[in-house]
Amino acid sequence: MDRQRKEGGAAARRNLFEGIPEELPEELMTILATGNGVTIERIVSKGQASPEGFWYDQETHEWVLVVQGEARLRFEGEEEIHLRAGDHLLIPARARHRVTWTPEDRETIWVAVHFS
């Protein structure tokens, strides 16, 4: 294997659970891959939620998977959804939504795929 691949080239192995700091005063968002109108990111939450009155209103679709932990999400005008590890859902473009809760005592790790 050549040196570039060992040190971070295209085929470098990475781990979703690495590089998470002990303290998380705000959500940690890391882009894992991007190209051709698609962005894949890891989001780590620990007690964070959307600010009161704030709604995400994105131009692209977003598919989210809770890999570890749990969270509550709410779409405007709808009941809150409780997501646990393994749960995933598609958030259509322009669907106003917000994160209402993540636990403070452990990380919630999400994988989010943004696409047109």
C-alpha positions in Angstrom: 0.0 0.0 0.0 1.5 3.4 -0.9 2.2 6.1 1.7 -0.7 8.4 0.5 -3.3 5.7 1.2 -1.9 5.0 4.6 -2.0 8.7 5.6 -5.3 9.8 4.3 -5.7 9.2 0.6 -8.9 8.2 -1.1 -8.8 4.6 0.4 -7.8 5.6 3.9 -9.8 3.8 6.6 -11.5 6.0 9.2 -13.7 5.4 12.1 -17.0 7.2 12.8 -16.4 7.1 16.6 -12.9 8.6 16.5 -12.0 12.3 17.0 -14.9 13.1 19.4 -13.7 15.5 22.1 -14.6 14.8 25.7 -16.5 18.2 26.0 -19.0 19.3 23.4 -20.1 22.9 24.1 -21.8 22.8 20.7 -22.6 20.2 18.1 -19.7 18.8 16.2 -20.2 18.5 12.4 -17.7 16.7 10.2 -18.0 16.3 6.5 -17.1 12.7 5.7 -17.6 12.8 1.9 -18.9 15.2 -0.7 -19.4 15.3 -4.5 -21.9 15.3 -7.3 -24.5 17.2 -5.3 -24.2 14.9 -2.2 -22.7 15.7 1.2 -22.4 13.1 3.9 -21.6 14.3 7.4 -21.3 13.1 10.9 -23.0 15.1 13.6 -22.3 14.6 17.3 -24.7 16.1 19.8 -24.5 16.0 23.6 -27.3 17.9 25.1 -27.7 20.3 22.2 -31.1 21.2 20.7 -32.2 23.8 18.2 -32.6 27.3 19.7 -36.1 28.2 20.8 -38.1 29.4 17.8 -35.4 28.3 15.3 -36.4 26.0 12.4 -34.2 24.4 9.8 -35.5 25.1 6.3 -33.0 23.5 3.9 -32.9 23.6 0.1 -31.9 20.0 -0.1 -33.3 16.7 1.1 -31.6 15.2 4.2 -31.6 11.5 5.2 -30.5 11.1 8.8 -29.6 7.9 10.7 -29.0 7.8 14.5 -26.0 5.6 14.9 -25.7 5.9 18.7 -27.8 7.6 21.3 -31.1 9.2 20.8 -32.8 12.5 19.9 -36.2 14.1 19.5 -37.1 15.9 16.3 -40.1 17.9 15.4 -41.5 19.0 12.1 -43.5 22.2 12.1 -47.2 21.5 12.9 -46.5 17.9 13.8 -45.9 15.8 16.9 -42.4 15.2 18.2 -40.6 12.1 16.9 -38.3 10.1 19.2 -35.4 8.6 17.4 -33.2 5.9 18.9 -30.1 4.1 17.6 -30.9 2.5 14.2 -33.8 4.8 13.4 -33.6 6.8 10.2 -35.8 9.2 8.3 -35.9 11.3 5.2 -36.4 15.1 5.7 -37.7 16.5 2.4 -36.3 19.8 1.2 -38.1 22.8 2.7 -39.7 20.7 5.5 -39.3 23.0 8.5 -37.9 21.0 11.4 -35.9 21.3 14.6 -34.1 19.1 17.1 -35.9 19.4 20.4 -33.7 17.2 22.6 -30.5 15.1 22.8 -29.3 13.6 26.1 -26.7 15.5 28.1 -25.0 12.4 29.6 -23.9 10.7 26.3 -23.2 11.4 22.7 -25.8 11.1 20.0 -24.0 10.3 16.7 -25.9 11.0 13.5 -25.0 10.3 9.9 -26.7 12.9 7.6 -26.8 12.6 3.8 -27.8 15.9 2.0 -28.8 15.6 -1.6 -30.9 17.3 -4.3 
